Amino acid sequence: MITFDDSLVTLSMHQNEEIIVFALPASATNHRAWWANDITHSQAKAWLLADWEVDAVFLPKISSRNWRD
């Protein structure tokens, strides 16, 4: 189980998949835009409603840095 005590966390692709309990789509590994904080995209809506934002995405090794206030 992953816990978040900090307001800034960097997650690997595997850790992101552990949280959502399924594999990320190919578009998440190939397109930086998939990680955009755009409420019109269902994946972004999920993390935005949980008070998280993607701060940076590191392709091709696929990790994301996320933050919250």
N, CA, C and O atoms as a CHARMM CRD file, in Angstrom:
* protein
*
  276
    1    1 MET  N      0.83800  -1.17900   0.00000 PROA 1      0.00000
    2    1 MET  CA     0.00000   0.00000   0.00000 PROA 1      0.00000
    3    1 MET  C      0.88800   1.24900   0.00000 PROA 1      0.00000
    4    1 MET  O      1.90100   1.30700   0.69700 PROA 1      0.00000
    5    2 ILE  N      0.49500   2.22100  -0.77700 PROA 2      0.00000
    6    2 ILE  CA     1.23300   3.47400  -0.87100 PROA 2      0.00000
    7    2 ILE  C      0.50400   4.50900  -0.02100 PROA 2      0.00000
    8    2 ILE  O     -0.71000   4.67500  -0.13200 PROA 2      0.00000
    9    3 THR  N      1.25800   5.20200   0.82800 PROA 3      0.00000
   10    3 THR  CA     0.67500   6.27900   1.61500 PROA 3      0.00000
   11    3 THR  C      1.34100   7.59200   1.22900 PROA 3      0.00000
   12    3 THR  O      2.49000   7.61000   0.78700 PROA 3      0.00000
   13    4 PHE  N      0.62300   8.67600   1.39700 PROA 4      0.00000
   14    4 PHE  CA     1.12500   9.97900   0.98700 PROA 4      0.00000
   15    4 PHE  C      1.11200  10.93400   2.17700 PROA 4      0.00000
   16    4 PHE  O      0.07600  11.50100   2.52400 PROA 4      0.00000
   17    5 ASP  N      2.26400  11.10100   2.78600 PROA 5      0.00000
   18    5 ASP  CA     2.40000  12.03100   3.89900 PROA 5      0.00000
   19    5 ASP  C      2.86400  13.40200   3.42700 PROA 5      0.00000
   20    5 ASP  O      2.69900  14.39600   4.13400 PROA 5      0.00000
   21    6 ASP  N      3.42900  13.45300   2.26000 PROA 6      0.00000
   22    6 ASP  CA     3.97100  14.69200   1.72400 PROA 6      0.00000
   23    6 ASP  C      3.02300  15.30600   0.71200 PROA 6      0.00000
   24    6 ASP  O      2.11100  14.65200   0.20700 PROA 6      0.00000
   25    7 SER  N      3.25700  16.56900   0.42900 PROA 7      0.00000
   26    7 SER  CA     2.43300  17.23900  -0.57900 PROA 7      0.00000
   27    7 SER  C      3.02700  17.09000  -1.97900 PROA 7      0.00000
   28    7 SER  O      2.39400  17.48300  -2.95900 PROA 7      0.00000
   29    8 LEU  N      4.24400  16.52200  -2.08900 PROA 8      0.00000
   30    8 LEU  CA     4.87600  16.28400  -3.38900 PROA 8      0.00000
   31    8 LEU  C      5.38300  14.85500  -3.41700 PROA 8      0.00000
   32    8 LEU  O      6.13100  14.43900  -2.53200 PROA 8      0.00000
   33    9 VAL  N      4.98100  14.10800  -4.42200 PROA 9      0.00000
   34    9 VAL  CA     5.37300  12.70900  -4.51700 PROA 9      0.00000
   35    9 VAL  C      5.66000  12.36600  -5.98000 PROA 9      0.00000
   36    9 VAL  O      4.93900  12.79600  -6.88000 PROA 9      0.00000
   37   10 THR  N      6.72100  11.58800  -6.20600 PROA 10     0.00000
   38   10 THR  CA     7.03500  11.09900  -7.54900 PROA 10     0.00000
   39   10 THR  C      6.70200   9.62200  -7.59300 PROA 10     0.00000
   40   10 THR  O      7.15500   8.84700  -6.75000 PROA 10     0.00000
   41   11 LEU  N      5.90200   9.23100  -8.58900 PROA 11     0.00000
   42   11 LEU  CA     5.43200   7.86000  -8.71400 PROA 11     0.00000
   43   11 LEU  C      5.91600   7.24700 -10.01300 PROA 11     0.00000
   44   11 LEU  O      5.90200   7.89200 -11.06100 PROA 11     0.00000
   45   12 SER  N      6.34300   5.99700  -9.93600 PROA 12     0.00000
   46   12 SER  CA     6.69300   5.24900 -11.14000 PROA 12     0.00000
   47   12 SER  C      5.40600   4.79200 -11.82600 PROA 12     0.00000
   48   12 SER  O      4.31800   4.90600 -11.26300 PROA 12     0.00000
   49   13 MET  N      5.54300   4.27700 -13.03500 PROA 13     0.00000
   50   13 MET  CA     4.38400   3.74800 -13.74000 PROA 13     0.00000
   51   13 MET  C      3.74000   2.64000 -12.90500 PROA 13     0.00000
   52   13 MET  O      2.51900   2.58700 -12.76500 PROA 13     0.00000
   53   14 HSD  N      4.57000   1.76500 -12.35900 PROA 14     0.00000
   54   14 HSD  CA     4.05900   0.65500 -11.54000 PROA 14     0.00000
   55   14 HSD  C      3.28700   1.18200 -10.32400 PROA 14     0.00000
   56   14 HSD  O      2.22200   0.65900 -10.00000 PROA 14     0.00000
   57   15 GLN  N      3.80300   2.19200  -9.66100 PROA 15     0.00000
   58   15 GLN  CA     3.10900   2.75600  -8.50300 PROA 15     0.00000
   59   15 GLN  C      1.78900   3.40700  -8.89600 PROA 15     0.00000
   60   15 GLN  O      0.79500   3.27600  -8.18100 PROA 15     0.00000
   61   16 ASN  N      1.77300   4.10500 -10.02400 PROA 16     0.00000
   62   16 ASN  CA     0.51000   4.66500 -10.52100 PROA 16     0.00000
   63   16 ASN  C     -0.49700   3.55300 -10.76400 PROA 16     0.00000
   64   16 ASN  O     -1.67100   3.69300 -10.41900 PROA 16     0.00000
   65   17 GLU  N     -0.05000   2.44900 -11.35500 PROA 17     0.00000
   66   17 GLU  CA    -0.94200   1.32300 -11.63500 PROA 17     0.00000
   67   17 GLU  C     -1.41500   0.64300 -10.35300 PROA 17     0.00000
   68   17 GLU  O     -2.54900   0.16700 -10.29500 PROA 17     0.00000
   69   18 GLU  N     -0.57300   0.58800  -9.32900 PROA 18     0.00000
   70   18 GLU  CA    -0.99400   0.04200  -8.03500 PROA 18     0.00000
   71   18 GLU  C     -2.15000   0.85500  -7.45400 PROA 18     0.00000
   72   18 GLU  O     -3.09900   0.29600  -6.90400 PROA 18     0.00000
   73   19 ILE  N     -2.06400   2.15100  -7.57800 PROA 19     0.00000
   74   19 ILE  CA    -3.09600   3.03100  -7.02500 PROA 19     0.00000
   75   19 ILE  C     -4.42100   2.83700  -7.74500 PROA 19     0.00000
   76   19 ILE  O     -5.46600   2.73900  -7.10300 PROA 19     0.00000
   77   20 ILE  N     -4.38800   2.78200  -9.06600 PROA 20     0.00000
   78   20 ILE  CA    -5.63900   2.68000  -9.82900 PROA 20     0.00000
   79   20 ILE  C     -6.09100   1.22900 -10.03000 PROA 20     0.00000
   80   20 ILE  O     -7.21500   0.99100 -10.47300 PROA 20     0.00000
   81   21 VAL  N     -5.24600   0.27900  -9.71600 PROA 21     0.00000
   82   21 VAL  CA    -5.53200  -1.15200  -9.74100 PROA 21     0.00000
   83   21 VAL  C     -5.78300  -1.70100 -11.15000 PROA 21     0.00000
   84   21 VAL  O     -6.51800  -2.67400 -11.32000 PROA 21     0.00000
   85   22 PHE  N     -5.18100  -1.08500 -12.13500 PROA 22     0.00000
   86   22 PHE  CA    -5.17000  -1.63300 -13.49600 PROA 22     0.00000
   87   22 PHE  C     -4.05000  -0.96400 -14.27800 PROA 22     0.00000
   88   22 PHE  O     -3.48500   0.04000 -13.84500 PROA 22     0.00000
   89   23 ALA  N     -3.74600  -1.52600 -15.41700 PROA 23     0.00000
   90   23 ALA  CA    -2.64300  -1.01500 -16.23800 PROA 23     0.00000
   91   23 ALA  C     -3.01700   0.31400 -16.88700 PROA 23     0.00000
   92   23 ALA  O     -4.15400   0.52600 -17.30700 PROA 23     0.00000
   93   24 LEU  N     -2.03200   1.19600 -16.95500 PROA 24     0.00000
   94   24 LEU  CA    -2.23500   2.45400 -17.67700 PROA 24     0.00000
   95   24 LEU  C     -2.34300   2.16400 -19.17000 PROA 24     0.00000
   96   24 LEU  O     -1.71600   1.22400 -19.65700 PROA 24     0.00000
   97   25 PRO  N     -3.12000   2.94800 -19.90000 PROA 25     0.00000
   98   25 PRO  CA    -3.23200   2.73700 -21.34400 PROA 25     0.00000
   99   25 PRO  C     -1.93400   3.13400 -22.05300 PROA 25     0.00000
  100   25 PRO  O     -1.11500   3.87100 -21.50300 PROA 25     0.00000
  101   26 ALA  N     -1.76100   2.64600 -23.25300 PROA 26     0.00000
  102   26 ALA  CA    -0.56900   2.96800 -24.04500 PROA 26     0.00000
  103   26 ALA  C     -0.41500   4.47700 -24.21600 PROA 26     0.00000
  104   26 ALA  O      0.70500   4.98700 -24.24500 PROA 26     0.00000
  105   27 SER  N     -1.51900   5.18500 -24.32800 PROA 27     0.00000
  106   27 SER  CA    -1.43800   6.63400 -24.51200 PROA 27     0.00000
  107   27 SER  C     -0.76600   7.32300 -23.32100 PROA 27     0.00000
  108   27 SER  O     -0.15400   8.37700 -23.49400 PROA 27     0.00000
  109   28 ALA  N     -0.86400   6.75800 -22.13500 PROA 28     0.00000
  110   28 ALA  CA    -0.20200   7.34200 -20.96000 PROA 28     0.00000
  111   28 ALA  C      1.30800   7.20700 -21.04900 PROA 28     0.00000
  112   28 ALA  O      2.04400   8.02200 -20.49200 PROA 28     0.00000
  113   29 THR  N      1.76300   6.19600 -21.73700 PROA 29     0.00000
  114   29 THR  CA     3.20200   5.98100 -21.86800 PROA 29     0.00000
  115   29 THR  C      3.79400   6.66600 -23.08800 PROA 29     0.00000
  116   29 THR  O      5.01100   6.82500 -23.18000 PROA 29     0.00000
  117   30 ASN  N      2.94600   7.07300 -24.02600 PROA 30     0.00000
  118   30 ASN  CA     3.42600   7.65300 -25.27300 PROA 30     0.00000
  119   30 ASN  C      3.13500   9.14000 -25.44200 PROA 30     0.00000
  120   30 ASN  O      3.78900   9.81300 -26.23900 PROA 30     0.00000
  121   31 HSD  N      2.16700   9.65100 -24.70400 PROA 31     0.00000
  122   31 HSD  CA     1.72400  11.02500 -24.92900 PROA 31     0.00000
  123   31 HSD  C      1.66900  11.81000 -23.62400 PROA 31     0.00000
  124   31 HSD  O      0.86300  11.51200 -22.74300 PROA 31     0.00000
  125   32 ARG  N      2.51500  12.79300 -23.51300 PROA 32     0.00000
  126   32 ARG  CA     2.55600  13.64600 -22.32000 PROA 32     0.00000
  127   32 ARG  C      1.18200  14.28100 -22.05200 PROA 32     0.00000
  128   32 ARG  O      0.81800  14.51200 -20.89900 PROA 32     0.00000
  129   33 ALA  N      0.43500  14.55600 -23.10300 PROA 33     0.00000
  130   33 ALA  CA    -0.87300  15.20700 -22.95100 PROA 33     0.00000
  131   33 ALA  C     -1.85400  14.37200 -22.12900 PROA 33     0.00000
  132   33 ALA  O     -2.77900  14.92700 -21.53500 PROA 33     0.00000
  133   34 TRP  N     -1.67500  13.07000 -22.08200 PROA 34     0.00000
  134   34 TRP  CA    -2.54800  12.20000 -21.28700 PROA 34     0.00000
  135   34 TRP  C     -2.53100  12.62800 -19.82100 PROA 34     0.00000
  136   34 TRP  O     -3.52900  12.47400 -19.11700 PROA 34     0.00000
  137   35 TRP  N     -1.40500  13.16100 -19.36400 PROA 35     0.00000
  138   35 TRP  CA    -1.21200  13.54700 -17.96200 PROA 35     0.00000
  139   35 TRP  C     -1.64900  14.97700 -17.66600 PROA 35     0.00000
  140   35 TRP  O     -1.48600  15.44200 -16.53800 PROA 35     0.00000
  141   36 ALA  N     -2.19300  15.67600 -18.63800 PROA 36     0.00000
  142   36 ALA  CA    -2.60300  17.06900 -18.43800 PROA 36     0.00000
  143   36 ALA  C     -3.67700  17.17900 -17.36300 PROA 36     0.00000
  144   36 ALA  O     -4.54100  16.31000 -17.24400 PROA 36     0.00000
  145   37 ASN  N     -3.61600  18.23900 -16.59200 PROA 37     0.00000
  146   37 ASN  CA    -4.61100  18.50900 -15.55200 PROA 37     0.00000
  147   37 ASN  C     -5.84500  19.14900 -16.17400 PROA 37     0.00000
  148   37 ASN  O     -6.19400  20.28800 -15.86300 PROA 37     0.00000
  149   38 ASP  N     -6.49500  18.40400 -17.05300 PROA 38     0.00000
  150   38 ASP  CA    -7.65000  18.89100 -17.80900 PROA 38     0.00000
  151   38 ASP  C     -8.89100  18.16200 -17.30800 PROA 38     0.00000
  152   38 ASP  O     -9.06300  16.97000 -17.56500 PROA 38     0.00000
  153   39 ILE  N     -9.74200  18.86700 -16.60500 PROA 39     0.00000
  154   39 ILE  CA   -10.92500  18.27800 -15.96400 PROA 39     0.00000
  155   39 ILE  C    -11.86000  17.58900 -16.96000 PROA 39     0.00000
  156   39 ILE  O    -12.70000  16.78400 -16.55700 PROA 39     0.00000
  157   40 THR  N    -11.72700  17.89400 -18.25000 PROA 40     0.00000
  158   40 THR  CA   -12.58200  17.24300 -19.25200 PROA 40     0.00000
  159   40 THR  C    -12.11500  15.82600 -19.57600 PROA 40     0.00000
  160   40 THR  O    -12.82700  15.08900 -20.25900 PROA 40     0.00000
  161   41 HSD  N    -10.93100  15.43000 -19.09800 PROA 41     0.00000
  162   41 HSD  CA   -10.44200  14.06300 -19.29300 PROA 41     0.00000
  163   41 HSD  C    -10.71600  13.25500 -18.02200 PROA 41     0.00000
  164   41 HSD  O    -10.39200  13.70100 -16.92100 PROA 41     0.00000
  165   42 SER  N    -11.30400  12.08100 -18.17200 PROA 42     0.00000
  166   42 SER  CA   -11.73300  11.31000 -17.00000 PROA 42     0.00000
  167   42 SER  C    -10.59400  10.99100 -16.04200 PROA 42     0.00000
  168   42 SER  O    -10.78900  11.03700 -14.82700 PROA 42     0.00000
  169   43 GLN  N     -9.40800  10.66700 -16.55700 PROA 43     0.00000
  170   43 GLN  CA    -8.30000  10.33400 -15.66600 PROA 43     0.00000
  171   43 GLN  C     -7.86200  11.56100 -14.86000 PROA 43     0.00000
  172   43 GLN  O     -7.55400  11.44900 -13.67300 PROA 43     0.00000
  173   44 ALA  N     -7.83500  12.72200 -15.50100 PROA 44     0.00000
  174   44 ALA  CA    -7.44800  13.94800 -14.79800 PROA 44     0.00000
  175   44 ALA  C     -8.52000  14.34900 -13.79100 PROA 44     0.00000
  176   44 ALA  O     -8.21000  14.81800 -12.69600 PROA 44     0.00000
  177   45 LYS  N     -9.76400  14.16400 -14.16400 PROA 45     0.00000
  178   45 LYS  CA   -10.85300  14.49400 -13.25200 PROA 45     0.00000
  179   45 LYS  C    -10.70500  13.70800 -11.95100 PROA 45     0.00000
  180   45 LYS  O    -10.94200  14.24600 -10.86900 PROA 45     0.00000
  181   46 ALA  N    -10.31800  12.44600 -12.05200 PROA 46     0.00000
  182   46 ALA  CA   -10.16200  11.59800 -10.86500 PROA 46     0.00000
  183   46 ALA  C     -9.10200  12.15500  -9.92400 PROA 46     0.00000
  184   46 ALA  O     -9.34900  12.27200  -8.72300 PROA 46     0.00000
  185   47 TRP  N     -7.91500  12.50500 -10.45000 PROA 47     0.00000
  186   47 TRP  CA    -6.88700  12.99500  -9.53000 PROA 47     0.00000
  187   47 TRP  C     -7.15300  14.42600  -9.07900 PROA 47     0.00000
  188   47 TRP  O     -6.79400  14.79700  -7.96100 PROA 47     0.00000
  189   48 LEU  N     -7.77600  15.23500  -9.93400 PROA 48     0.00000
  190   48 LEU  CA    -8.08800  16.60700  -9.53000 PROA 48     0.00000
  191   48 LEU  C     -9.13900  16.64000  -8.42400 PROA 48     0.00000
  192   48 LEU  O     -9.04500  17.44700  -7.49900 PROA 48     0.00000
  193   49 LEU  N    -10.13800  15.76500  -8.51600 PROA 49     0.00000
  194   49 LEU  CA   -11.16700  15.70300  -7.47400 PROA 49     0.00000
  195   49 LEU  C    -10.61700  15.14200  -6.16600 PROA 49     0.00000
  196   49 LEU  O    -11.21000  15.34600  -5.10600 PROA 49     0.00000
  197   50 ALA  N     -9.49300  14.44000  -6.23200 PROA 50     0.00000
  198   50 ALA  CA    -8.81700  13.93500  -5.02600 PROA 50     0.00000
  199   50 ALA  C     -7.79700  14.95800  -4.51100 PROA 50     0.00000
  200   50 ALA  O     -6.98600  14.64700  -3.63900 PROA 50     0.00000
  201   51 ASP  N     -7.84400  16.17400  -5.05600 PROA 51     0.00000
  202   51 ASP  CA    -6.95900  17.28400  -4.66000 PROA 51     0.00000
  203   51 ASP  C     -5.49800  17.06800  -5.01400 PROA 51     0.00000
  204   51 ASP  O     -4.61500  17.54500  -4.30100 PROA 51     0.00000
  205   52 TRP  N     -5.23000  16.36500  -6.09300 PROA 52     0.00000
  206   52 TRP  CA    -3.86600  16.18200  -6.59700 PROA 52     0.00000
  207   52 TRP  C     -3.76300  16.80300  -7.98300 PROA 52     0.00000
  208   52 TRP  O     -4.74700  16.85700  -8.72100 PROA 52     0.00000
  209   53 GLU  N     -2.58300  17.26400  -8.33000 PROA 53     0.00000
  210   53 GLU  CA    -2.28300  17.73300  -9.68500 PROA 53     0.00000
  211   53 GLU  C     -0.98300  17.10100 -10.14000 PROA 53     0.00000
  212   53 GLU  O     -0.07300  16.88100  -9.34100 PROA 53     0.00000
  213   54 VAL  N     -0.90300  16.81200 -11.42500 PROA 54     0.00000
  214   54 VAL  CA     0.35900  16.34200 -11.99400 PROA 54     0.00000
  215   54 VAL  C      1.22800  17.56800 -12.21500 PROA 54     0.00000
  216   54 VAL  O      0.82400  18.51800 -12.88500 PROA 54     0.00000
  217   55 ASP  N      2.41200  17.53700 -11.65100 PROA 55     0.00000
  218   55 ASP  CA     3.34900  18.64700 -11.73600 PROA 55     0.00000
  219   55 ASP  C      4.33200  18.45300 -12.88100 PROA 55     0.00000
  220   55 ASP  O      4.72900  19.41800 -13.53300 PROA 55     0.00000
  221   56 ALA  N      4.72600  17.19600 -13.12900 PROA 56     0.00000
  222   56 ALA  CA     5.68900  16.88800 -14.19000 PROA 56     0.00000
  223   56 ALA  C      5.53200  15.43200 -14.58800 PROA 56     0.00000
  224   56 ALA  O      5.13600  14.59600 -13.77500 PROA 56     0.00000
  225   57 VAL  N      5.84100  15.13600 -15.83000 PROA 57     0.00000
  226   57 VAL  CA     5.82200  13.75800 -16.33900 PROA 57     0.00000
  227   57 VAL  C      7.16200  13.49200 -16.98600 PROA 57     0.00000
  228   57 VAL  O      7.67200  14.31300 -17.74800 PROA 57     0.00000
  229   58 PHE  N      7.72800  12.34200 -16.67800 PROA 58     0.00000
  230   58 PHE  CA     9.04500  11.99400 -17.19000 PROA 58     0.00000
  231   58 PHE  C      8.92000  10.80100 -18.13100 PROA 58     0.00000
  232   58 PHE  O      8.83300   9.65400 -17.69300 PROA 58     0.00000
  233   59 LEU  N      8.91200  11.08800 -19.42000 PROA 59     0.00000
  234   59 LEU  CA     8.85700  10.04300 -20.44700 PROA 59     0.00000
  235   59 LEU  C     10.26800   9.85400 -20.99100 PROA 59     0.00000
  236   59 LEU  O     10.99800  10.84400 -21.03400 PROA 59     0.00000
  237   60 PRO  N     10.70600   8.70200 -21.39900 PROA 60     0.00000
  238   60 PRO  CA     9.92600   7.48700 -21.59200 PROA 60     0.00000
  239   60 PRO  C      9.89900   6.55100 -20.38700 PROA 60     0.00000
  240   60 PRO  O      9.22700   5.52100 -20.44800 PROA 60     0.00000
  241   61 LYS  N     10.59000   6.85600 -19.30800 PROA 61     0.00000
  242   61 LYS  CA    10.58400   5.90300 -18.18800 PROA 61     0.00000
  243   61 LYS  C      9.28500   5.92400 -17.39600 PROA 61     0.00000
  244   61 LYS  O      9.08800   5.08900 -16.51400 PROA 61     0.00000
  245   62 ILE  N      8.42800   6.83100 -17.68500 PROA 62     0.00000
  246   62 ILE  CA     7.07400   6.91000 -17.15300 PROA 62     0.00000
  247   62 ILE  C      7.03800   7.00800 -15.63300 PROA 62     0.00000
  248   62 ILE  O      6.80100   6.03500 -14.91800 PROA 62     0.00000
  249   63 SER  N      7.27600   8.18900 -15.19500 PROA 63     0.00000
  250   63 SER  CA     6.99100   8.49900 -13.79800 PROA 63     0.00000
  251   63 SER  C      6.34100   9.86900 -13.78600 PROA 63     0.00000
  252   63 SER  O      6.52200  10.67300 -14.70100 PROA 63     0.00000
  253   64 SER  N      5.59000  10.11500 -12.74600 PROA 64     0.00000
  254   64 SER  CA     4.91200  11.40600 -12.63600 PROA 64     0.00000
  255   64 SER  C      5.19900  12.00800 -11.27000 PROA 64     0.00000
  256   64 SER  O      5.30600  11.29800 -10.27000 PROA 64     0.00000
  257   65 ARG  N      5.31800  13.31400 -11.24700 PROA 65     0.00000
  258   65 ARG  CA     5.47500  14.02400  -9.97800 PROA 65     0.00000
  259   65 ARG  C      4.15300  14.73400  -9.72500 PROA 65     0.00000
  260   65 ARG  O      3.65400  15.47200 -10.57500 PROA 65     0.00000
  261   66 ASN  N      3.59900  14.49900  -8.54700 PROA 66     0.00000
  262   66 ASN  CA     2.26400  14.97700  -8.22100 PROA 66     0.00000
  263   66 ASN  C      2.31400  15.79600  -6.93500 PROA 66     0.00000
  264   66 ASN  O      3.14300  15.53900  -6.06200 PROA 66     0.00000
  265   67 TRP  N      1.43000  16.77600  -6.82300 PROA 67     0.00000
  266   67 TRP  CA     1.43300  17.61800  -5.62900 PROA 67     0.00000
  267   67 TRP  C      0.02000  17.97200  -5.21200 PROA 67     0.00000
  268   67 TRP  O     -0.92600  17.88600  -5.99600 PROA 67     0.00000
  269   68 ARG  N     -0.09600  18.37200  -3.95900 PROA 68     0.00000
  270   68 ARG  CA    -1.35900  18.88800  -3.43600 PROA 68     0.00000
  271   68 ARG  C     -1.03500  19.90900  -2.36100 PROA 68     0.00000
  272   68 ARG  O      0.04800  19.89200  -1.77600 PROA 68     0.00000
  273   69 ASP  N     -1.98100  20.79400  -2.11000 PROA 69     0.00000
  274   69 ASP  CA    -1.80800  21.81500  -1.05900 PROA 69     0.00000
  275   69 ASP  C     -2.01400  21.20400   0.30200 PROA 69     0.00000
  276   69 ASP  O     -1.91100  21.90000   1.31200 PROA 69     0.00000
